Every structure is written in structure tokens, then in C-alpha cells.
């Protein structure tokens, strides 16, 4: 199956000139990708192709790809990583999960820990949460003064522009689920013993702030979707559709980058292995 990239990208990519309203975005979007069997086959094929392209990117060693995954609790950041990058070898892919800042991280500016995790040339870096926590959680939970939060949007845009100008391609995905779907996924963590470890009572506190988080995400989408690093809102109520869309986007991006194996300064015919 070939995913119709142009139509899907038109639907999920955020145009900063148009106000984005998450409440008006369908978290299912069946019309984008209706067939589950085909979508899952497509995800598997794209995952293999991403591994091949990542090998070329690593060998080329001049550019990098940063994939940012954001979403409310249970939106599927971990599942997306597994579904899209499960075929990739560990050498050239690094996943960084950003949790509560440590004391050392808090002693620096908020982008310090993020810059350290930016992928090296030749690598793919995946952020499970990211620097956007500092204008999402920090805003909703009042962890920083309003005027400080306000400054961060342009600081983030400038930071990402700096990365792009220095050879890092950025893909940003907001994994969009409905409140009803989050309820089901949280309930599953209580009902299924092998998921108990995933449950955090703090998730219920954040759920009570659902509307505040939706507004905070809308501000991020409207303020930080730029030409050099646009946001894409991926309908994620169906995990298989989410994975297929993200995999297609990553694959297309790597294909457009077209990494090439370097040509050695020697000829294979000059050597003989006894």
C-alpha cells in the first residue's frame, strides 16, 4: 500500500497563518486511512525502509533527523517509537524521554538539557516529550511566571531554526487523542495487571486540567509551527492509524533528504583478503 502523502500531510500539517482549534480536529479521522490491515502492512514496510535510510544517513555522517513526539498522557508516544523505529539498529537511533528536570538541569536554562540530546550528525534522535513541556506543563501548572512563558515561544523557534541551519531536519508530531479515548486507556492501566506499572495518580490530576492543556497545545501549534519546523497533528485514537501516518512522514522525509553512502578513496580491487 502507498499512503497518499500529499492529502494526509495537508490534513495534519499546521499552517501558522490559520488559527488551530484542537476541538475541531477529529482524533479518529477514518477518511485519512480507512483500512487497518493495509495500514499495518504499510507501517511494517516503512519501518524497514526507515532502517535502510538510517543506515545511509549514519554512513553519510553530515546531517541528522530529530523527531519530536508530544501528546497528553496515554497518547501513545512510546507506542509510536516502537511501531516506527522497531526495525532500526541501536547504533544510529537514540530515544530521549524528558521527565521532571533534575536539580542540575534546573540550575541551567530550560533548553540546556534539550540541546545535549539533539542528535549528532548521522543520527536520528527521537524526543519522547521535549522542550515544549516548558510551555505546556509549565504553563498549565504555573511553574514559571506568565511573562517568562511568553518569551519561550520565540526562543524555541530560534533554537529550532539554529538546529535546522546546522543540518538537523525537524519533524514535530502532536499525537491527538480524544478525552473519551484517554479515559479508556487510563482505565486499562487499572484493569490489566501488566499495565499497573504505567499508572500514575498524577495522570488523573492532569486529566482534570484537560481544557487547560488543550488551550496550551493550541497556543504551541499557533506560535511554534514554522516553515523550518512545522507541527503535524496526528489523529491517534487508533494506534495503527497513528503509527502508519508517522511512519509515512518519517520515511518521506528521509527519502527527501536522500542520504548517500560516501565514496571511499580506495578501490576494492586494490585489496585481497587471504
N, C-alpha and C positions, 0 to 999 in steps of 0.2 A: 504494500500500500504506500502511496505517496501522499503525504499530507499537503493540502493546498496551503502553502505557507503564506502567500500574499493575503488571502482572505482572513486567515486566523490572525496574522500579525496586525492587520487593520483593526481587528476587533479587540485585541488585547493591549496594543501599544497605546500609551498615554500621550496625547497631544497637549502640551502645557498651555496652549492658547485657548483650550476649551476646558471649562471647569469640570472636574471629575467628581461624580457622586457615586460612592460605592453602593448605596442603597438602590441605585438604578442599574447595577450590574448583576446579571444572573450568575450565581455561583455554580450552576449546573451547565448552562449553555450547550444543550444537547445538539443544537444545529451545527456547532463547530466541528464536532467529531462524533457522529452518531453510533458507529459500530464498535463495540468493545473488543471483539476478537481481532478485528483489523488493527485497532489502536494498540493493543498489547503486542501484536506481531511487529508493528511499526516501531514501538519503543525498543524492543529487543534488537531490531536491525539497526536502529540509530545508535544504540549503546555500543554495539560492536564497531560501527563506523567511527564513533567518537574516540574509541580506543585507538584505532588506526591513525586518526588525525592527530591525537595527542602524542603519539609516538613521533610523528613528523615534527610537531611543534617542539618537542623536547630535543630532538636532534638538531633542529634549526637553531634553537637557543637565542633568539633575538627578540621575541615578543612573548606576551603572556595573556591569559584569559582569566578574568575574575567574574565569578557567578555569585550574585548576591541573592539569598533567599530570605524573604521576610514574610511574616504572617502571624496571626494571633495563635494562641495555644491550640494545638491539635490540627493546625492547617496542613501539616504534612511535610515539614522541612526535611526531617530525617528520611522519610519515605521517598522523597524526591531524589535525595542524594543516592539512596540505594538503587532506585529504579533507573536513573540516568547514567550513573557513573560506576555501576557494579562490574562492568567489563574492563574498566581501566586498571592498569597496574598501579601499584602504590608509589612508584618512583617519581612520576611527574604530576600527581594529583594530591593536593593537600586540602583537607576539610578543617575549617576552624569554627568552633562553636563559641559564640560570645555570650557569656553569662554575666553574673553580677561582677563589676570591676573589683579587682583586688586592691589592697592598700597601696601597693606600688603603682598600679595603674591609675588610681585616684590621685596620686601625687604628681601626675603628668597631665597634659591637656588630653581631652577626650579622644582625640584622633591618634594619640601615640601608640596605643596597643593595636589599633587597626592597621596603621602603616607597617608595623612589624610583621603583620600576617599577609600583606599583599604578596601575591605570587611572584616568584623570581622569573626571570626570562626563561622561556621554555616550559613553563609550568602552567597548570590550571589550578586556580585557587577557588574554593567554594566556601562562602561565608554562610553559616547557619546562624541567623541573626547577624547584626552588623553595626556599623556606626549610626545607623538610623534609630537604634534603640535610644540614642541620646536626644532625639526629637520626638520619640514616641512614648516610651515608658517614662522618660524624664519629664515630659510634658504632662502626661496624664496623672502621674504620681506626684507632681510638683517637686521634683528632685533638683530643680535648678530654677533660678529666677526667670520670669517670663521674658525679660529683655535679653537674657543670655541665650535662651532657646531661640529667640527670634534671629539672633546673629548666626546661629549654626546652619541655617539652611544655605545661605550663600557660602559659608565656609566649606560645607560639604560639597557644594557644586564646584568650588575652586579646587578642592582636594581631588575630586574625581577627574576634573579637567587636567590637572597635573599628571595623574596616572596615565590618562589617555595620551597626552602629549609625549609621554615617555615610553610608549609601546605596550600599554595594557588595554586590551579591549574589555569593556564592562557590560555585563548583562545583569539587569535587575528585575527580579520576579517578586511580585506580591501575590502570595498564594491566598486566594479569596474564597472563604467558606461562609456559609450561612450560619446564623445563630442556632437554628434547629440542628444542623449537622454537627456543630460543636457540642451541643447537648448530647447527642448520640455517642460521639467519640469519647467524651468525658465519662458518660455512663458505662461505656465498655471497659474503661480502666478500673471501674469499681466492680463490675460484674465478672470480669475474667481474671483469674488469679495470676496468670502470666503477664498481665498488664498492670498489676498493682504498683510495680516499681515506677511506672510512668506517672502515677497520680500525685499531684501536688495540691494541697489545700489552697495554696496561693492562686492557683488557676481559677478557683471559684471567685476569688476577690476580683481578679481581672475580668472575669465574665460579667460581674455586676457593673463593671465600667465599660461595657460593650460599646455604647453610643459614643462615649468619650474617645475610645480607641478608634472607632470608625472615623470620627472627625479628625483625629490626629493623622490617620493614614491619608485622608483626603488632602490635608494640607501638604503632606510629604509628596504625594503624587502631583499636586498642582505646582509646588515650589521647586521640586527637585527632579522633574522629568525634563531632561535637557537633550539637545541634539547629540551631544557626545556620550550621554549615558541615560537613555530614556527608560522609564519604568514600563513594565508589562504586567497587567493584572490577569492572572491565570485562574479561570474557574476551577475550583478544587474540591467541590463536594464529591466528585467522582475521582478517586485516586488514579485510576487508569487513564482518564482523560487528561488530568494534570500532568502525569508523567510523560504522556505522548507529546503534549504541547511543549513542555520544557525541553524534552529530548530533541524534538524537531528544531527548536530555536537554537539550541547549543550546536547541533550538527550543522545547520545552515551557516551559523556564524563562523565556525571553524573552517568550513568549506570556502567561505568568502575570504578568510584570512589566507587560505592556501599555503600553509607552511610547507617548505621544501627540504628534503634531505640535502645536507651540504655535500658538495663535490670534494672528495679528498685530493690532496696534492700529489698522490701517487697512483700508479696503475696496479690493478690486481694481478695483471700478468707478470709484473716485476718480481713477484714473490712465489716461492714454492715451499709448501709445508711438508716436511718429510714424515 
